[in-house]
Amino acid sequence: MRKYYTLFVYEPDHQRWYNHFGDYDNSVVADEMDDLNYGWDGILMKHMRIISTPDDQTAIDAALDKLNGKDGLS
């Protein structure tokens, strides 16, 4: 399996993290994060995380669950 980078974004109104974007190239994901921070959305950097996982959906879902305080539920 290859390393996959996912950008998770925290939505304060819903009080949870969401999977926003992913790519095999960390710099592409970092560019997306910068666009969200400096664009019209103006998402705060503290509300975004890039996490690397293996490139399977189960690993990505587990990382999201961990951010949302739900370890081991996926």
Number of C-alpha atoms within 10 A of each C-alpha: 7 10 13 20 24 24 21 22 23 21 13 9 6 8 9 16 21 18 16 14 15 21 16 15 12 18 11 14 21 18 11 17 23 16 14 17 17 13 11 8 9 11 18 14 14 9 14 20 18 18 16 19 19 14 17 12 10 12 15 21 17 17 22 22 18 15 16 14 12 12 12 10 9 13
